[in-house]
Amino acid sequence: MILLFAVTKKIFQKIALKCPRVGLQTLLILLSIQEISAQNKPRSEINLDAFIQRVFPVQQENINYEDLYESLYQLYQNPLNLNTATAEELASIYILSQAQINSIVQHREQNGDFLSIYELQAVQNLDLETISKILPFVEVRYKFSAGDLRNRLTNPTEHYLVLRNSQTLEQSKGFAEDKYLGSPQHLYARYRLSHPKDFQVGFIVEKDAGEKHYLDFYTFHFQLKNKGNLRNLILGDYQAQFGQGLIMSAGFSLGKSSEAIATTRRSNLGLRPYGSLLEGGYFRGAAATYQIDKIDLTGFYSYAKRDANINETDGEREDYFSSVLTGGLHRTATELARKNQLTEQSFGLNATFRFKNGQVGATILNTQFDAFLQRTPVLYNKFEFVGKQNLVAGTNATYTWQNFNFFGEAARSSSGGVGAIGGFVAALSKQVEWAVNLRNFDRNFHSFYANALSEGSRNINERGIYWGLKYTPKKGLVFSGFYDRFQFPWLRYLVDAPSSGFDYLLRMSYQINKKALFYAQYHEEHKGKNLPNNTTVSDLVVNTIRQSILVNFEYAINRDFKTQTRVQLNTFQYETRSKSKGYVLMQDIEGTIRKVQLKGRIAYYSTDDYDSRIYVYENDVLYAISFPAYYGNGLRTYLIARYGLTKNLDLWVRYARTQLSGVTSIGSGNDQINAPHRSEIKAQIKYSF
């Protein structure tokens, strides 16, 4: 179909030169004829593992990859309609440049609704490589109700049940000494019933290895969408993201990565159901978005139990806790005693006014605990939140002018602290993209659900400025990079003095041909940290330097098999001490033998210590994320097999093993295994109704 379109396009280019409108209209007529036979073809299943590694190949320890995976899968299951998608929504898939977003919107305004997905090839600034990347996340649907009715009748509803069981084969200390209360199996069940842009019902239940109760963690939701002016209604568990994520961020954010431009800004995603296994960072209750002309009004309420270690007093003082625990493990009597000990109530409002080239919004979030939050009395906690109630309010805006998109958000918490972030992304030409992001978070700015771009894991006690650049001199060849300079005006954990630092990344990617892809990148970070085991009276803060070099080559042997070879080198150094070094050599292979899909890896790694550890993304079964840290000297292997037992039933099996050399045990604490190896077996079935 693509080839037919290309040939047709060439024929009508000459017509379009003499009479642009006639040429384009004729081309769209042909496209509409093509769509009669093409629009109802089932969409192929996207390989999200490959997509994440290719588009966002820099892995970091503080990124919620499970939530990223869930967000991408939800976008894949509910693709954006090119005839109604806003510039903000198009930016949320982190693939399109500002010039490409503008071109899609302008093409729609000038020529009317898209008649077919293939019409993307007629959009200025879009090349085939970019189109292939966004195809899993967009579609063409008509605005009138007859088309919606036909879509409901011809497209099947997403309706499935997933069951998973995994277990470490070796016995750890916690099980050997009966410290863990439950069985060693990690059990998981997931159910979903939905229709795109209409409704969704789902739940997840999970029991971690060592936990006693089979429903130790559960999450559920019911969502209704696009019912007149009611744009969105969610009952159960949900997240919200408005503005740049300075008050609320739904977790779908990449921070600083090899995608140096698109990930520097956040998109106004609004409400979305929660589908992650992280036992924190979500709301539980009710939320709704109602549209009045060009204004979207969102209100929500949450009542949730959180894990915490509540310290009881003699009655003269209120009970207090030092932190909310989000690990979600309840394996021992001590861990179980902390479960659901804290009650958190939240309510909030957002109003977003949309206009032709942007939007303006205001958000307020109030959070209240039933116990007093009092941090551990150490100096670096001096400006942390203290109390039972926190109110944070702010405003945000985005505006597009030509190929520049300006964005910003400012907020103030009840402590008086202010947080602000703003910048722009721009397409200076077809070859050059540029991004600038400035941020300032006061040391007493408190926003529990924030996740704006930052160096630290929270938006507090930080100032910074980020520059990103992307250059595409020719098709398939891309140079990109960023430079970020930051300051921490007050002390931090393991940093007993105000400090500053910077980091930068350089990357080159070359799509040699349809079968071969090569990319290489270098990342270096300078940051202050306490010198371990120093001999002075107080801890001494010194500069640390972390370096990483990555080289990757992918090759498609044929239609059924492809390989990926990767080499990564890491170093870490305290300025007064010698370097800690580490490296990993990885070989992946992926292929299909009849009905069986296979993915495997063999990796050899060696690091001097934990400081030079290497975080590596691993393929896993559907809806699961594996992102271990390789350290020590060892061999890591895994193999995944997927088999379609019937039309409606799929089976996955994954076996992974880590073999260390020069040691007699692996792990620490209750997770210690008295053997130099650890093996895991995982089985999963998915039944589509």
GIUR-V113588 format. One record per pair of residues at least 24 apart in sequence whose ideal C-beta (glycine too) atoms are under 6 Angstrom apart, sorted by the first residue. I is the first residue (numbers start at 1). J is the second residue. D is the distance in Angstrom with one decimal. If there is no record, write none. Layout:
# GIUR-V113588
I|J|D + I|J|D
This chain:
# GIUR-V113588
1|38|6.0 + 5|118|5.0 + 5|121|5.8 + 28|115|5.3 + 31|115|5.1 + 31|116|4.4 + 31|118|5.7 + 31|119|5.3 + 32|115|4.3 + 35|116|3.9 + 46|76|5.3 + 46|136|4.3 + 48|72|5.6 + 49|619|4.7 + 53|617|5.9 + 56|254|5.6 + 56|257|5.3 + 56|259|5.8 + 57|258|5.3 + 58|257|4.6 + 58|258|4.4 + 59|615|5.0 + 59|617|5.1 + 61|615|5.5 + 62|457|5.1 + 64|251|5.1 + 65|625|5.0 + 65|627|5.5 + 66|276|5.2 + 66|625|4.5 + 67|251|3.9 + 67|276|4.8 + 69|625|5.6 + 70|275|4.6 + 70|276|5.6 + 71|252|3.9 + 75|137|5.1 + 76|136|5.2 + 77|158|5.8 + 78|196|4.8 + 79|137|5.4 + 79|138|5.3 + 79|139|4.4 + 80|138|5.0 + 81|141|4.7 + 82|114|4.7 + 82|138|5.4 + 82|140|5.4 + 83|113|4.4 + 83|114|5.6 + 88|267|5.2 + 88|268|5.2 + 91|267|5.2 + 92|267|3.7 + 93|137|5.0 + 94|262|4.4 + 94|263|5.7 + 95|133|5.0 + 95|134|5.3 + 97|427|5.0 + 97|433|5.3 + 98|403|5.3 + 98|405|4.9 + 98|425|5.4 + 98|427|4.8 + 99|125|5.0 + 99|403|4.8 + 99|427|3.4 + 100|125|5.0 + 100|126|5.8 + 114|140|4.7 + 116|140|5.9 + 157|195|4.9 + 158|194|4.7 + 159|193|4.9 + 159|689|4.1 + 160|192|6.0 + 160|686|5.8 + 160|688|4.6 + 161|191|5.1 + 161|687|5.0 + 162|190|4.2 + 162|686|4.8 + 163|189|5.4 + 163|685|5.4 + 164|188|4.1 + 164|684|4.2 + 165|683|5.5 + 166|682|3.8 + 168|680|5.2 + 169|679|4.4 + 170|673|4.6 + 170|675|5.6 + 170|678|5.8 + 172|671|5.1 + 172|673|5.2 + 173|670|5.3 + 173|672|4.6 + 174|210|5.9 + 174|670|3.4 + 179|332|5.6 + 179|670|5.5 + 180|210|3.5 + 180|331|4.5 + 181|212|4.2 + 182|210|5.4 + 182|211|4.6 + 182|212|4.0 + 184|209|5.1 + 197|225|5.8 + 197|226|5.6 + 199|224|5.3 + 206|277|5.8 + 208|329|5.8 + 210|331|3.4 + 211|330|5.3 + 211|331|5.6 + 216|330|5.7 + 217|279|5.4 + 219|274|5.6 + 221|273|4.0 + 223|273|5.3 + 229|290|5.7 + 229|291|4.9 + 230|290|5.8 + 231|289|4.5 + 231|291|5.0 + 232|271|5.1 + 232|289|4.1 + 233|288|4.6 + 234|271|5.5 + 234|273|5.9 + 234|287|4.9 + 235|286|5.3 + 237|274|4.0 + 237|282|5.2 + 237|284|5.2 + 238|271|5.7 + 238|273|5.6 + 238|274|5.4 + 238|283|5.5 + 238|287|5.4 + 239|272|5.9 + 239|274|5.4 + 239|282|5.5 + 240|271|5.3 + 241|269|4.3 + 242|268|5.8 + 242|350|5.1 + 242|361|5.9 + 242|363|4.9 + 243|361|6.0 + 243|396|2.8 + 243|409|4.0 + 244|409|4.2 + 244|421|5.1 + 244|452|5.0 + 245|451|4.7 + 245|452|4.5 + 246|409|4.5 + 246|411|4.9 + 246|419|5.3 + 246|421|5.9 + 246|450|5.4 + 246|452|4.7 + 247|363|4.9 + 247|365|5.4 + 247|392|5.5 + 247|394|5.6 + 247|411|5.3 + 247|447|5.7 + 248|449|4.7 + 249|451|3.4 + 253|451|5.6 + 258|507|4.9 + 258|521|5.9 + 260|468|3.7 + 260|470|5.8 + 260|480|4.6 + 260|481|5.9 + 260|482|4.3 + 261|425|5.5 + 261|433|4.7 + 261|435|4.7 + 261|468|5.1 + 261|470|5.1 + 264|435|4.7 + 264|437|4.8 + 264|453|6.0 + 264|468|5.8 + 265|407|5.1 + 265|425|6.0 + 279|328|3.2 + 280|326|3.4 + 294|353|6.0 + 294|354|5.1 + 295|353|5.1 + 296|352|4.6 + 297|351|5.5 + 298|350|4.3 + 299|349|5.3 + 300|348|5.6 + 301|347|4.7 + 302|346|4.3 + 303|345|5.4 + 304|344|5.2 + 305|340|3.7 + 306|342|4.4 + 306|344|5.3 + 307|338|5.1 + 307|339|5.5 + 308|341|5.0 + 308|342|4.0 + 309|338|5.3 + 310|341|4.8 + 310|371|5.6 + 318|372|4.5 + 319|371|4.8 + 320|371|5.9 + 320|372|4.1 + 320|374|4.5 + 321|371|5.3 + 322|375|5.7 + 322|376|5.4 + 342|371|6.0 + 343|370|4.2 + 344|369|5.7 + 357|399|5.9 + 357|400|4.8 + 358|398|4.8 + 358|399|3.8 + 358|400|5.9 + 359|398|5.7 + 360|397|4.7 + 361|396|4.9 + 362|395|4.8 + 363|394|5.9 + 364|393|4.3 + 365|392|5.4 + 366|391|4.8 + 367|448|5.7 + 379|491|5.8 + 380|491|3.8 + 380|492|5.8 + 383|443|4.3 + 383|444|4.4 + 385|446|4.2 + 390|414|5.6 + 390|446|5.5 + 392|447|4.9 + 403|427|4.1 + 413|445|5.5 + 413|446|4.4 + 415|444|4.7 + 415|446|5.7 + 417|442|3.8 + 417|444|3.7 + 417|445|3.4 + 418|442|5.3 + 418|445|6.0 + 419|445|4.3 + 419|459|5.7 + 421|452|5.0 + 431|472|5.0 + 432|471|5.6 + 433|470|4.2 + 434|469|5.9 + 435|468|3.8 + 436|467|5.8 + 437|466|4.2 + 438|465|5.1 + 439|464|5.1 + 443|489|5.8 + 443|490|4.2 + 455|486|4.5 + 461|488|5.6 + 461|490|4.9 + 462|488|5.9 + 463|487|4.6 + 476|511|3.6 + 477|510|5.1 + 478|509|4.6 + 479|508|5.4 + 480|507|5.0 + 481|505|5.5 + 481|506|4.4 + 494|529|5.9 + 494|530|5.0 + 495|528|5.5 + 495|529|5.8 + 495|541|5.9 + 496|530|5.8 + 496|539|4.4 + 496|541|6.0 + 497|541|4.4 + 499|528|3.1 + 501|526|4.7 + 501|527|3.8 + 502|526|5.5 + 515|555|6.0 + 515|556|4.3 + 516|555|5.1 + 517|554|4.4 + 518|553|5.1 + 519|552|5.3 + 520|551|4.7 + 521|550|5.2 + 522|549|5.4 + 523|548|4.5 + 531|574|5.9 + 542|574|5.5 + 542|575|5.0 + 542|576|6.0 + 543|575|4.5 + 544|574|5.6 + 545|573|4.9 + 546|572|5.1 + 547|571|4.6 + 560|591|5.2 + 560|592|4.7 + 561|591|3.7 + 562|590|5.4 + 563|589|5.2 + 564|588|4.1 + 568|614|5.7 + 570|612|4.9 + 570|614|5.2 + 572|611|4.1 + 572|612|4.9 + 580|608|4.4 + 580|609|5.3 + 580|611|4.4 + 580|612|4.2 + 581|608|5.4 + 581|612|5.6 + 582|607|3.0 + 582|612|3.6 + 582|614|5.7 + 584|614|5.1 + 584|630|5.5 + 595|643|5.9 + 595|644|5.4 + 596|641|5.8 + 596|643|5.1 + 597|642|4.3 + 598|641|5.6 + 599|640|4.5 + 600|639|4.4 + 601|638|5.5 + 602|637|5.0 + 603|636|4.4 + 604|635|5.6 + 605|630|4.3 + 606|633|4.7 + 607|631|4.6 + 621|652|4.0 + 621|654|5.6 + 621|684|4.5 + 632|660|5.2 + 633|661|4.9 + 633|662|5.8 + 634|658|5.8 + 634|659|5.6 + 634|660|4.2 + 635|659|4.7 + 648|687|5.9 + 648|688|4.8 + 649|687|5.3 + 650|686|4.7 + 651|685|5.4 + 652|684|4.3 + 653|683|5.3 + 654|682|4.2 + 655|681|5.5 + 656|680|4.9
